[in-house]
Structures are given as structure tokens and as C-alpha cells.
Amino acid sequence: MADKRARYGRIKLAHDLRQRGVAAAIIEAALAGVDDGEPARLKDVWQRKFGTLPTDARERARQQRFLLSRGYSSAAVCKLLGGERE
């Protein structure tokens, strides 16, 4: 899971573990520290794939779909693509 943690969000990691039959309590314990670094990982994944904020609605939708498919929350994705920076 450590190698996937750098590319995927909490939602996708939890889903993958559930698909493998891992108990909910174990999933929660394994993902307890994942939320701490998720905004930084999201920004890193976005930077490597796109690098620039979307200029039109079509590009924004494309970037959102990619990041959501990676398991990041819609709130975090909207915050990143809305131009809000840390």
C-alpha cells in the first residue's frame, strides 16, 4: 500500500482494500495517517500530470475527472482547481 499511497487518495485506497476483503477496522487503522498528507499528494499528482490550472470548462472537467478517479475528495479537488493555494 505504501507505493500506492503516493498516487492515490484515501477513497481509492479504502475501496481497493475493501475489494481485497480487508476488515473495516483494519482499513481505518491503516489509513489513519493518510489524511495528513493528502493535500500535498493531490497537488503533487496534479502537478506531474497537468501543471497548469484549467483555462476553460472542458479542461477543468478533464482534470477533475482524473483526480476524482484517483480517489481524492471532490472538496479537495475543487479547492485545488479553484485556484486556492496554500
Buried (B, 14 or more C-beta within 10 A) or exposed (E): EEEEBEBBBBBBBBBBBEEEEBEEEEBEEBBEEBEEEBBEBBBEBBEEEBEEBBEEEEBBEEBBEBBBEBBBBEEBBEBBBEEEEE
